[in-house]
Amino acid sequence: MDQILPIVIALILVVIAWKVLKGIVKTVALVVILALAAAFVFGGLGA
């Protein structure tokens, strides 16, 4: 259950970034969001 929450939060952030941001800023934001979620889930942060 602890691993589902960051994934859900990441998905919500991706949707918001996709709708609000444009161009390279969108790409960078999506990469950062997904990298942080992956790091958290796989033990890189806060584990």
PyMOL commands that set and color helices and strands:
alter all, ss='L'
color gray80, all
select helices_A, chain A and resi 4-20+23-41
alter helices_A, ss='H'
color red, helices_A
deselect
rebuild
show_as cartoon
